[in-house]
Amino acid sequence: MNTEAITPGAFDQMTARPSKLWGLPAIAKALGCGVDKVRALALHPEVPIYRPAGAGTYFAHRAELEAWLRSKPSRDVAHSTTAREPLIG
């Protein structure tokens, strides 16, 4: 059995997740919701989900999504009932 201590840097590297999330399924998984909800959230300019002009693929940065979620009230934004429901305030 190998009992060498692992360094914090090595641990971070072993457990690192991709910082850029490509496609609705990856973003949905990170948010814990469905792809339809992600598509609806992407319509709101304050939500950091992007779809470049002329591109068919959505993307998001994990750190931006996490910061956005932390800035929300304690209610569960990812599972709100309608796309037209206000996300802020």
DSSP file (Angstrom, degrees, kcal/mol; ACC not computed):
  #  RESIDUE AA STRUCTURE BP1 BP2  ACC     N-H-->O    O-->H-N    N-H-->O    O-->H-N    TCO  KAPPA ALPHA  PHI   PSI    X-CA   Y-CA   Z-CA
    1    1 A M              0   0    0      0, 0.0     2,-0.6     0, 0.0     0, 0.0   0.000 360.0 360.0 360.0 135.7    0.0    0.0    0.0
    2    2 A N        +     0   0    0      1,-0.1     0, 0.0     2,-0.0     0, 0.0  -0.773 360.0 175.3 -88.3 120.1    1.3    3.5   -0.9
    3    3 A T        +     0   0    0     -2,-0.6    -1,-0.1     2,-0.0     2,-0.1   0.100  26.1 139.4-114.1  21.8    1.1    5.8    2.1
    4    4 A E        -     0   0    0      1,-0.1     2,-0.2     0, 0.0    -2,-0.0  -0.402  58.1-110.8 -65.8 141.6    2.8    8.9    0.6
    5    5 A A        -     0   0    0     -2,-0.1     2,-0.4     1,-0.1    -1,-0.1  -0.476  27.5-131.5 -71.6 142.6    1.1   12.2    1.6
    6    6 A I        -     0   0    0     -2,-0.2    -1,-0.1    -3,-0.1     3,-0.0  -0.795  18.0-129.9 -96.1 137.9   -0.7   14.0   -1.2
    7    7 A T     >  -     0   0    0     -2,-0.4     4,-2.4     1,-0.1     5,-0.2  -0.480  20.5-115.4 -82.4 156.8    0.0   17.7   -1.7
    8    8 A P  H  > S+     0   0    0      0, 0.0     4,-2.6     0, 0.0     5,-0.2   0.898 117.4  52.2 -57.3 -39.7   -2.8   20.2   -2.0
    9    9 A G  H  > S+     0   0    0      2,-0.2     4,-2.1     1,-0.2     5,-0.1   0.903 109.4  48.2 -63.6 -41.7   -1.7   21.0   -5.5
   10   10 A A  H  > S+     0   0    0      2,-0.2     4,-2.2     1,-0.2    -1,-0.2   0.893 111.6  50.6 -66.0 -39.2   -1.7   17.3   -6.5
   11   11 A F  H  X S+     0   0    0     -4,-2.4     4,-2.0     2,-0.2    -2,-0.2   0.938 109.8  50.0 -62.9 -46.5   -5.2   16.9   -5.0
   12   12 A D  H  X S+     0   0    0     -4,-2.6     4,-0.7     1,-0.2    -2,-0.2   0.905 111.5  49.1 -58.1 -41.9   -6.5   19.9   -6.8
   13   13 A Q  H  < S+     0   0    0     -4,-2.1     3,-0.5     1,-0.2    -1,-0.2   0.888 111.4  49.0 -66.5 -38.6   -5.1   18.6  -10.1
   14   14 A M  H  < S+     0   0    0     -4,-2.2    -1,-0.2     1,-0.2    -2,-0.2   0.816 120.1  36.4 -70.2 -30.3   -6.7   15.1   -9.5
   15   15 A T  H  < S+     0   0    0     -4,-2.0    -1,-0.2    -5,-0.2    -2,-0.2   0.334  85.7 132.7-106.1   6.7  -10.1   16.5   -8.7
   16   16 A A     <  -     0   0    0     -4,-0.7    -3,-0.1    -3,-0.5     3,-0.0  -0.297  41.1-153.9 -63.2 139.7  -10.2   19.4  -11.1
   17   17 A R        -     0   0    0      1,-0.1    -2,-0.1     2,-0.0    -1,-0.0  -0.807  34.8 -86.1-107.7 154.6  -13.3   19.9  -13.2
   18   18 A P        -     0   0    0      0, 0.0    44,-0.1     0, 0.0    -1,-0.1  -0.346  30.8-149.2 -59.8 138.0  -13.3   21.6  -16.6
   19   19 A S  S    S+     0   0    0      1,-0.1    43,-3.2    42,-0.1     2,-0.5   0.790  82.5  59.4 -81.5 -26.5  -13.7   25.3  -16.2
   20   20 A K  E    S-A   61   0A   0     41,-0.2     2,-0.6    42,-0.1    41,-0.2  -0.899  73.3-155.0-105.4 128.2  -15.6   25.7  -19.5
   21   21 A L  E     -A   60   0A   0     39,-3.6    39,-1.9    -2,-0.5     2,-0.5  -0.897   9.0-158.8-104.1 121.0  -18.8   23.8  -19.9
   22   22 A W  E     +A   59   0A   0     -2,-0.6     4,-0.4    37,-0.2    37,-0.2  -0.876  51.2   7.3-105.2 126.9  -19.8   23.1  -23.5
   23   23 A G  S  > S-     0   0    0     35,-3.3     4,-1.9    -2,-0.5     5,-0.2   0.201  85.2 -82.3  90.8 152.9  -23.4   22.3  -24.5
   24   24 A L  H  > S+     0   0    0      1,-0.2     4,-2.9     2,-0.2     5,-0.2   0.880 122.9  55.5 -58.7 -42.8  -26.7   22.4  -22.7
   25   25 A P  H  > S+     0   0    0      0, 0.0     4,-2.3     0, 0.0    -1,-0.2   0.909 109.1  46.8 -61.1 -40.5  -26.3   18.9  -21.1
   26   26 A A  H  > S+     0   0    0     -4,-0.4     4,-1.9     2,-0.2    -2,-0.2   0.903 115.1  46.0 -67.0 -40.7  -23.0   19.9  -19.4
   27   27 A I  H  X S+     0   0    0     -4,-1.9     4,-2.0     2,-0.2     5,-0.2   0.914 112.2  51.6 -67.4 -42.4  -24.4   23.2  -18.1
   28   28 A A  H  X>S+     0   0    0     -4,-2.9     5,-2.2     1,-0.2     4,-1.8   0.906 109.0  50.5 -60.7 -42.4  -27.6   21.4  -16.9
   29   29 A K  H  <5S+     0   0    0     -4,-2.3    -1,-0.2    -5,-0.2    -2,-0.2   0.913 109.9  50.1 -62.6 -42.4  -25.6   18.9  -15.0
   30   30 A A  H  <5S+     0   0    0     -4,-1.9    -1,-0.2     1,-0.2    -2,-0.2   0.856 117.3  40.5 -64.6 -34.8  -23.6   21.6  -13.3
   31   31 A L  H  <5S-     0   0    0     -4,-2.0    -1,-0.2     2,-0.1    -2,-0.2   0.660 108.7-122.7 -87.5 -17.5  -26.7   23.4  -12.3
   32   32 A G  T  <5S+     0   0    0     -4,-1.8     2,-0.2     1,-0.3    -3,-0.2   0.865  76.1  96.6  77.2  36.8  -28.7   20.3  -11.4
   33   33 A C  S   <S-     0   0    0     -5,-2.2    -1,-0.3    -6,-0.1     2,-0.1  -0.766  75.8 -79.6-140.9-173.7  -31.6   21.0  -13.8
   34   34 A G     >  -     0   0    0     44,-0.3     4,-1.8    -2,-0.2     3,-0.2  -0.449  37.4-109.8 -92.3 166.8  -32.7   20.0  -17.3
   35   35 A V  H  > S+     0   0    0      1,-0.2     4,-2.5     2,-0.2     5,-0.2   0.832 117.0  58.2 -65.2 -32.6  -31.6   21.3  -20.6
   36   36 A D  H  > S+     0   0    0      1,-0.2     4,-2.0     2,-0.2    -1,-0.2   0.903 106.2  49.2 -63.9 -39.2  -34.9   23.1  -21.2
   37   37 A K  H  > S+     0   0    0      2,-0.2     4,-2.8     1,-0.2    -2,-0.2   0.901 110.3  50.7 -65.7 -40.8  -34.4   25.1  -18.0
   38   38 A V  H  X S+     0   0    0     -4,-1.8     4,-2.3     2,-0.2    -2,-0.2   0.922 109.1  51.3 -62.4 -43.5  -30.8   26.0  -19.1
   39   39 A R  H  < S+     0   0    0     -4,-2.5     4,-0.5     1,-0.2    -1,-0.2   0.901 112.6  46.3 -60.2 -41.0  -32.2   27.2  -22.5
   40   40 A A  H >< S+     0   0    0     -4,-2.0     3,-1.1     1,-0.2     4,-0.3   0.905 111.4  50.9 -68.4 -42.0  -34.7   29.3  -20.6
   41   41 A L  H >< S+     0   0    0     -4,-2.8     3,-1.9     1,-0.2     6,-0.3   0.866 100.7  64.0 -62.8 -35.5  -32.1   30.7  -18.2
   42   42 A A  T 3< S+     0   0    0     -4,-2.3    -1,-0.2     1,-0.3    -2,-0.2   0.694  90.1  67.8 -63.9 -18.3  -29.9   31.6  -21.2
   43   43 A L  T <  S+     0   0    0     -3,-1.1    -1,-0.3    -4,-0.5    -2,-0.2   0.684  84.3  83.6 -73.7 -17.4  -32.5   34.1  -22.3
   44   44 A H  S X  S-     0   0    0     -3,-1.9     3,-1.9    -4,-0.3     5,-0.3  -0.779  74.7-146.1 -91.6 122.6  -31.9   36.3  -19.3
   45   45 A P  T 3  S+     0   0    0      0, 0.0    -1,-0.1     0, 0.0    -3,-0.0   0.741  95.9  60.8 -62.0 -22.7  -28.9   38.6  -19.8
   46   46 A E  T 3  S+     0   0    0      2,-0.1    -4,-0.1    -3,-0.0    -3,-0.0   0.599  86.6  87.4 -80.7  -8.8  -27.9   38.4  -16.1
   47   47 A V  S <  S-     0   0    0     -3,-1.9     2,-2.4    -6,-0.3    18,-0.1  -0.801  82.1-131.6 -93.0 125.5  -27.3   34.6  -16.3
   48   48 A P        +     0   0    0      0, 0.0    13,-0.5     0, 0.0     2,-0.5  -0.311  65.6 120.5 -79.6  61.5  -23.8   33.7  -17.5
   49   49 A I        -     0   0    0     -2,-2.4     2,-0.3    -5,-0.3    11,-0.2  -0.995  46.6-160.7-121.5 127.0  -24.8   31.2  -20.2
   50   50 A Y  B     -B   59   0A   0      9,-3.3     9,-2.6    -2,-0.5    -8,-0.1  -0.800  26.0-179.8-118.0 149.5  -23.6   32.2  -23.6
   51   51 A R        -     0   0    0     -2,-0.3     7,-0.2     7,-0.2     3,-0.1  -0.795  30.4-138.3-142.1  97.1  -24.4   31.3  -27.2
   52   52 A P    >   -     0   0    0      0, 0.0     3,-2.5     0, 0.0     5,-0.1  -0.190  35.4 -87.8 -58.1 146.3  -22.1   33.2  -29.6
   53   53 A A  T 3  S+     0   0    0      1,-0.3     3,-0.1     3,-0.1     0, 0.0  -0.292 115.6  14.4 -54.9 132.1  -23.8   34.6  -32.7
   54   54 A G  T 3  S+     0   0    0      1,-0.3     2,-0.3    -3,-0.1    -1,-0.3   0.345 103.8 112.4  83.2  -6.6  -23.8   32.0  -35.5
   55   55 A A    <   -     0   0    0     -3,-2.5    -1,-0.3     1,-0.1     0, 0.0  -0.754  54.4-157.8 -99.4 146.8  -23.0   29.2  -33.1
   56   56 A G        +     0   0    0     -2,-0.3     2,-0.4    -3,-0.1    -1,-0.1   0.481  69.7  84.2 -96.0  -3.9  -25.4   26.4  -32.3
   57   57 A T        -     0   0    0     -5,-0.1     2,-0.2   -34,-0.1    -2,-0.1  -0.850  65.2-146.0-109.7 134.0  -23.7   25.5  -29.0
   58   58 A Y        -     0   0    0     -2,-0.4   -35,-3.3    -7,-0.2     2,-0.3  -0.590  21.0-178.3 -85.0 153.6  -24.2   27.1  -25.6
   59   59 A F  E     -AB  22  50A   0     -9,-2.6    -9,-3.3   -37,-0.2     2,-0.3  -0.981   8.9-176.2-147.7 162.5  -21.3   27.4  -23.2
   60   60 A A  E     -A   21   0A   0    -39,-1.9   -39,-3.6    -2,-0.3     2,-0.5  -0.981  28.6-118.2-151.7 155.9  -20.7   28.7  -19.7
   61   61 A H  E  >  -A   20   0A   0    -13,-0.5     4,-2.4    -2,-0.3     3,-0.3  -0.889  21.7-140.0 -97.9 126.7  -17.7   29.1  -17.3
   62   62 A R  H  > S+     0   0    0    -43,-3.2     4,-2.7    -2,-0.5     5,-0.2   0.886 101.7  52.3 -53.9 -44.4  -18.2   27.1  -14.2
   63   63 A A  H  > S+     0   0    0    -44,-0.3     4,-2.3     1,-0.2    -1,-0.2   0.888 109.7  49.1 -62.9 -39.2  -16.8   29.8  -11.9
   64   64 A E  H  > S+     0   0    0     -3,-0.3     4,-2.6     2,-0.2    -1,-0.2   0.913 111.8  48.7 -66.4 -42.3  -19.2   32.4  -13.4
   65   65 A L  H  X S+     0   0    0     -4,-2.4     4,-2.7     2,-0.2    -2,-0.2   0.924 112.0  48.8 -62.3 -44.1  -22.2   30.0  -12.9
   66   66 A E  H  X S+     0   0    0     -4,-2.7     4,-2.2    -5,-0.2    -2,-0.2   0.907 112.5  48.0 -63.7 -41.2  -21.1   29.3   -9.3
   67   67 A A  H  X S+     0   0    0     -4,-2.3     4,-1.4     2,-0.2    -1,-0.2   0.908 112.0  50.1 -64.9 -41.4  -20.8   33.0   -8.5
   68   68 A W  H  X S+     0   0    0     -4,-2.6     4,-0.5     1,-0.2     3,-0.3   0.927 111.0  48.7 -62.5 -45.1  -24.2   33.7  -10.1
   69   69 A L  H >< S+     0   0    0     -4,-2.7     3,-1.2     1,-0.2    -1,-0.2   0.895 108.7  53.5 -62.8 -40.0  -25.8   31.0   -8.0
   70   70 A R  H 3< S+     0   0    0     -4,-2.2    -1,-0.2     1,-0.2    -2,-0.2   0.803 104.9  56.1 -64.1 -27.4  -24.2   32.3   -4.8
   71   71 A S  H 3< S+     0   0    0     -4,-1.4    -1,-0.2    -3,-0.3    -2,-0.2   0.586  91.9  93.5 -81.3  -9.4  -25.6   35.8   -5.6
   72   72 A K  S << S-     0   0    0     -3,-1.2    16,-0.1    -4,-0.5    15,-0.0  -0.423  87.4 -95.6 -82.1 156.3  -29.2   34.5   -5.8
   73   73 A P        -     0   0    0      0, 0.0     4,-0.2     0, 0.0    -1,-0.1  -0.135  50.4 -92.2 -58.5 169.5  -31.7   34.4   -2.9
   74   74 A S  S    S+     0   0    0      2,-0.1    -2,-0.1     3,-0.0    -4,-0.0   0.626  95.6 105.1 -67.8 -12.8  -31.8   31.1   -1.0
   75   75 A R  S    S-     0   0    0      1,-0.1     2,-1.2     2,-0.0     5,-0.1  -0.286  89.0 -96.3 -66.6 159.1  -34.6   29.7   -3.2
   76   76 A D    >   -     0   0    0      1,-0.2     3,-0.8     3,-0.1    -1,-0.1  -0.641  40.9-177.9 -83.0  96.9  -33.7   27.1   -5.7
   77   77 A V  G >  S+     0   0    0     -2,-1.2     3,-1.6    -4,-0.2    -1,-0.2   0.879  78.2  59.7 -63.2 -40.7  -33.2   29.0   -9.0
   78   78 A A  G 3  S+     0   0    0      1,-0.3   -44,-0.3   -47,-0.1    -1,-0.2   0.731 111.4  40.6 -65.0 -21.0  -32.5   26.0  -11.0
   79   79 A H  G <  S+     0   0    0     -3,-0.8    -1,-0.3   -46,-0.1    -2,-0.2   0.119  79.4 139.4-115.8  22.2  -35.8   24.4  -10.2
   80   80 A S    <   -     0   0    0     -3,-1.6    -3,-0.0     1,-0.1     7,-0.0  -0.259  59.1-117.5 -63.3 159.6  -38.1   27.5  -10.4
   81   81 A T  S    S+     0   0    0      1,-0.1     2,-0.3     2,-0.0    -1,-0.1   0.794  82.8  26.7 -79.7 -30.7  -41.4   26.7  -12.1
   82   82 A T    >   -     0   0    0      1,-0.1     3,-0.7     4,-0.1    -1,-0.1  -0.950  63.1-130.5-136.0 154.6  -41.4   28.9  -15.2
   83   83 A A  T 3  S+     0   0    0     -2,-0.3    -1,-0.1     1,-0.2     4,-0.1   0.788 110.7  54.4 -68.9 -26.9  -39.0   30.5  -17.6
   84   84 A R  T 3  S+     0   0    0      2,-0.1    -1,-0.2    -3,-0.0     3,-0.1   0.548  80.0 112.9 -86.0  -6.7  -40.8   33.8  -17.3
   85   85 A E  S <  S-     0   0    0     -3,-0.7    -5,-0.1     1,-0.1     0, 0.0  -0.454  82.7-101.9 -64.1 132.8  -40.5   33.8  -13.5
   86   86 A P        -     0   0    0      0, 0.0    -1,-0.1     0, 0.0    -2,-0.1  -0.318  29.5-163.1 -59.3 136.3  -38.2   36.7  -12.4
   87   87 A L  S    S+     0   0    0      1,-0.1     2,-0.4    -4,-0.1    -2,-0.1   0.671  71.5  49.3 -93.0 -19.8  -34.8   35.4  -11.5
   88   88 A I              0   0    0      1,-0.1    -1,-0.1   -16,-0.1   -16,-0.1  -0.950 360.0 360.0-125.3 141.1  -33.6   38.4   -9.6
   89   89 A G              0   0    0     -2,-0.4    -1,-0.1    -3,-0.1    -2,-0.1   0.440 360.0 360.0  86.4 360.0  -35.3   40.4   -6.9
